Amino acid sequence: MKLAGFVIAALLLVPFAHADGGPVNMVFTGVNGANDGQYYVSPYIGTMNDQTVVLFCDDIKNEVTFGQQWQANVTNLGTAISTSNFTNTRYGGVSTSAVYGNPTTAYSEVSWLTTQFASHTNDFVSLQYAMWDIMNPGSEPTGYGDVQMWLNQAQLNFGSIDPSKFEIVTNTGNLQLTGQVQEFIVQTPEPGVLALLICGLLALAVRLNRGRLTA
């Protein structure tokens, strides 16, 4: 029982993917420090129902402030694509959005770009500008840095992602293009990584339990 209790308690600390729906409680807690002289750029840090999450912003038209709290709906990209339902997302739910007619491609391209931040830590600004430009064409200078290259790469590679591993976090209420809290993309935990973590926790629990028995 002690062993099982230890494992269960440890697993409660693992940030599992959130199911479609909401609302969830969001808090914006920090930035990585990279900026373009005017804006801090992704990735950001926040919490979702008190669990830490990494946030990637797809929304240049709105704002968020340090410590801000809000209620948000969570839309799994894979589910939205399979059901053709982007109602709870800003750019697939507001009819005046520039990508309203094809949110599947736009959100898939942006999601692919979020996967590039980890391996291109010196190009955060260009990656962020590309994300913003996909959702709001012309909002950022595509001639800056590697923006156009990333836009081209997103068009070529968005089909390689697993949409079910990405979630769109959008404020609740009557959605508007401006005057609300920024929208974010969250990558869900990799199943393989989660499985390894669980195995590690189990191994640690077994070791600690044996230690008590032989002490």
N, C-alpha and C positions, 0 to 999 in steps of 0.2 A: 504494500500500500504506500509506503514511503517513497519507493522508487517511482511508482505511477504518479504520485502527487508531485514529485519533483519535475517529471517530464511535462505534465500538464501545465504546471506553473510556468515552466520555461517557454512552452509553446504559445502561451498567452502573450508573450512579448514579441512574437514574430509578426511583422506587418503583412498579413494576408491580403490578397486582392479583395476589393470590395465589389459586391454584386451590383447589378444595375439598380438604379433607383435613387433613393435618398428620402429626405435630405440627410446630408452628413454635416457635421460641424467642422468647419475649416478655420485654421489660423495661419496667417503668414508670419513666419518667424525669422527668415534671414536670406541673405544673398551670398553669392560666391565672391563678390568684389569686382568682377570684370564689368566694365562699362564702356559706353561709346562717347563719354564726355557729357551725356545728358541723361541716359537711362542705364540702370543696372540691367544686365542681361541674364538669361537662363544659364545654368540651372539655379533655381531658388530652393529654399527649404520651407516646409510648412508642416502642419499636422492635419490629419483627417481622423476625426473621432479619437483624438489624442495619440494617434500613431504617426510617427514621423514619415513624411513622404517627400520625394524630390519632385519639384514642379517645373514644367517647361511651358512658357507662355506662348500662346498662339495669337494673342489679342493686343494689338498696339493701341486700339481705340479707347480702352478703359484703363483704370488704375487700381492699385492696391497699395496699402501702406504697412509699415512694420507694425506687427501686433494686431493687425485688423482681423476681426472674426466675422464670419458670414456662414449662411446656410447654402449648401450646394447640392445639385443633383449630379449623380455619377452615371455616365453613359458608356458602357463598354463598346469599343469601336466595332468589334466583331459582331456583336448583337445588333448594333445599329445598321451595319451593312446587310446582314442577313434578313432583317425585317424592313429595311428601307425606312427606318424611323430615327430621324435625328431631331425630333421635336424639342428635346430638352437641351440641345446645344445651341450656342449663339449663332454659329454660321450656317447651320443646317435647319435652324428653327425660325429664324427671322427672314421674312421673304425679301427684304431689301439687301440682304447679304450678297456680296459679289459672287460667292460660290454656292449660293442657295440651290442652283440647278444641278450641282454635282458635288455634294459634300463628301461623298465616299472617296473620291480622288484627293480632294484637298486635305481631309483629315489623315488619309493614309500617307500622303507626302510629308506632312508635318510630323507624323509619328515616326516615319523613317528618319527624318532629320534628328529627332531626339536621341536616336541610337548612335549618332556620330559625335556627340559632345565628349564622351569618355575618351575617345581616341584622337581627338583634335582639340586639346585643351588650349591651344594658342589661337583658335579661330572661333571663339564663342560669339563674338560680335557678328561675324559674317553668317554664322549658322542662325543666330537670332533674327537678323534682318531677313533672311530667306524665309523663315517661318512666318514672320509678320507679313511679308509680301505675298505669300501664297493666299492667306486669308483676306488680305486687304491690298490687292494689286496696286502698285505705285506708292504705297505708304512709306517705303524706305528705298534709298538709292541702290539699285541693283548693280551699279558700277563700283560700289564700295567693295574693297577687298576681294573675297572669293564668293560673294553673294550669287552672282550669276552661275558660277560653277556648281554651287550647292543646289540651286534651283534646277539646273540640268540633271544633276545626279539624283535628285528626288524624283523627277519625272521618270528616270530610267529604272530606279530601284524600289519604288514604293511597293511594288507587287511582291517583294521578297519578305515583307514582314508578316507576322502572324497577328492579325488585327485584334484577336482576343486578348492580347497581352498589353493593350493600351486602353486607358480610360480617359474620358473627357469630363472635366470638372467645371460645371457651369452654375452660376448663382441661380437660386430659385426665383420664382415670381414671373411676372410678365416680361419676357426677354426683349431687350432693346440692343441696338448696335453700340450705343454710347451711354455714359452716365451710370454704369454699373461696375461690378467687380470684375477684374480680368478673368478670362477663361484660361484653364491650364490643361496640359496633357500629363498624365501620370503613367509610368511604365509599371505593370504589375510584376510581382516576383517571378523569376524563372523557376519552373517546377523542379528542374534538376538541382538548382542551388538550394531550393527549399528542402528537397529530399536529403541532400548532403548535410544541411544544418540539423535536420531532425535526427539523422543517424549520429551526428556528432554529439547532440544532446543526450541521446540514448546511451552512447558509449561512456560519456562522462558520468551519467547517472549510475551506470553499472559499476564503474570504477569506484565512485564514492560509496556505493552500497557495500561493495566487497571490502573496502577499507574499514568500514564500521564493523563488519563481521569478523575481521581478523585482528582488530585492535585489542 
